[in-house]
Amino acid sequence: MFTTSDGKKITLAEGATQTTAWRTANPTANKAIFIGSDHISDILNQTSCVGIRMYFAKDDKGKDTVVLIGAKADESDMEAGHIVNFGISCPSTCANGALDT
């Protein structure tokens, strides 16, 4: 069963180590995808939604991206709900912060 508290908070240093490892192993892949809070809220505000599942995907240009969909406690996707993609990718718009260096 999924719950609203699944996942684990990590430190910035842990995140930086993990994102550096990703970039080292995947030097031509997107570093990140930005999705606006309106879309995140739309997903989370659906009845029975306890969180967001993020599927790794390829966009129409073959670049790595994510598809976001609401998930229920029974671990099923909310297939008739709000599904999001086409965020803003990095590179092109990057943070230049600890997770992006």
C-alpha positions, 0 to 999 in steps of 0.5 A: 500500500502507498501512503502520503509519507512514502519516500525519504527526505535527504540532504543536499549533499546526498542529492548532489552525490546522487545527481552527479552519479547520474550525470557521470553515467549518462552524460548526454541525458537530460539532467532534470525536468521542471514541472510547474506547481499548478500541475503538481497540485492538480495531480495531488488534489484528485480524489483518492490521490496519495502521491505522484508516480514519475515514469521515466520516458523519452520525449519526441526528440529521444531525450530522457523525460518523465511522465507524472501521474497520480497514484492511489493507496492501492498502488494503482495509477489514476489513468483517468486523471491529470497526467503531465509531461512536457516540462522544461528540460535541463539542459536548456534551462538549468539551476546552476545549483548544487544538484546541477553542477 
